Amino acid sequence: MPMKKTDLEKNKALKLNNAMKLATADRFGKGAAAPALDRREQRKLDQAQGLVPFACKLESNLVEQLKTRAAAHPGGMNGLLDELIKRGLAADAS
């Protein structure tokens, strides 16, 4: 059974859309960046280092201060929070 002209046009449009999506994947240096680890691999690496995810709610102004400091911190947000919490717990213990 022959395809209708509209079905052929729809198929052409789908092929074109898929081709465009694939073509833009490497634009703007995305393809040149190091491949990111998927969540499972990252979780395994974190567990091997003894890291545990920890979520909490903070005031928005405190979060903005943390983001500002984390931008200049070599360890990023995780390193900054680790440092601040250790320092606070050490001060509290003495």
C-alpha positions as CSV (number, residue, x, y, z in Angstrom):
1,M,0.0,0.0,0.0
2,P,1.6,3.3,-1.1
3,M,2.1,6.0,1.5
4,K,0.2,9.2,1.4
5,K,2.0,12.4,0.4
6,T,1.3,13.9,3.9
7,D,2.9,10.8,5.6
8,L,6.0,11.2,3.4
9,E,6.3,14.9,4.4
10,K,5.9,14.0,8.0
11,N,8.7,11.4,7.7
12,K,10.9,14.0,6.0
13,A,10.3,16.5,8.8
14,L,11.1,13.9,11.5
15,K,14.4,13.0,9.8
16,L,15.3,16.6,9.4
17,N,14.5,17.3,13.1
18,N,16.6,14.4,14.2
19,A,19.5,15.4,12.0
20,M,19.4,19.0,13.4
21,K,19.4,17.7,17.0
22,L,22.5,15.5,16.3
23,A,24.3,18.4,14.5
24,T,23.9,20.8,17.4
25,A,25.2,18.4,20.0
26,D,28.9,19.3,19.3
27,R,28.3,23.0,18.9
28,F,29.9,25.6,21.2
29,G,32.6,23.3,22.5
30,K,30.3,20.8,24.1
31,G,31.9,18.0,22.2
32,A,35.4,19.1,23.1
33,A,34.8,18.9,26.8
34,A,35.8,15.9,28.8
35,P,33.0,13.4,29.0
36,A,31.0,13.8,32.2
37,L,30.6,10.8,34.5
38,D,27.1,9.4,34.6
39,R,25.3,9.4,38.0
40,R,26.1,5.8,38.8
41,E,29.8,6.2,38.2
42,Q,29.9,9.4,40.2
43,R,28.0,7.8,43.0
44,K,30.6,4.9,43.1
45,L,33.5,7.4,43.2
46,D,31.8,9.4,46.0
47,Q,31.2,6.2,48.0
48,A,34.8,5.1,47.6
49,Q,35.9,8.5,49.1
50,G,33.4,8.1,52.0
51,L,31.2,10.9,50.7
52,V,27.5,10.9,51.6
53,P,24.8,13.1,50.0
54,F,23.4,15.5,52.6
55,A,20.6,17.9,51.9
56,C,19.3,20.7,54.1
57,K,17.2,23.9,53.8
58,L,19.0,27.3,54.2
59,E,17.9,30.9,54.0
60,S,18.3,32.4,50.6
61,N,20.7,35.2,51.6
62,L,23.0,32.6,53.2
63,V,22.9,30.5,50.0
64,E,23.9,33.6,48.0
65,Q,26.9,34.2,50.3
66,L,27.9,30.6,50.0
67,K,27.7,30.7,46.2
68,T,29.8,33.8,46.1
69,R,32.5,32.3,48.3
70,A,32.3,28.9,46.5
71,A,33.1,30.6,43.2
72,A,36.5,31.6,44.5
73,H,37.1,28.4,46.5
74,P,39.3,25.7,44.9
75,G,37.0,22.9,46.0
76,G,33.9,24.6,44.9
77,M,30.7,24.4,46.9
78,N,31.5,21.0,48.4
79,G,35.0,22.0,49.4
80,L,33.8,25.2,50.9
81,L,31.0,23.6,53.0
82,D,33.4,20.8,54.1
83,E,35.9,23.4,55.3
84,L,33.3,25.6,57.0
85,I,31.5,22.8,58.8
86,K,34.8,21.3,60.1
87,R,36.0,24.7,61.3
88,G,32.6,25.3,63.0
89,L,32.6,21.9,64.7
90,A,36.2,22.3,65.8
91,A,35.4,25.7,67.4
92,D,32.3,24.3,69.0
93,A,34.3,21.3,70.6
94,S,36.9,23.6,72.2
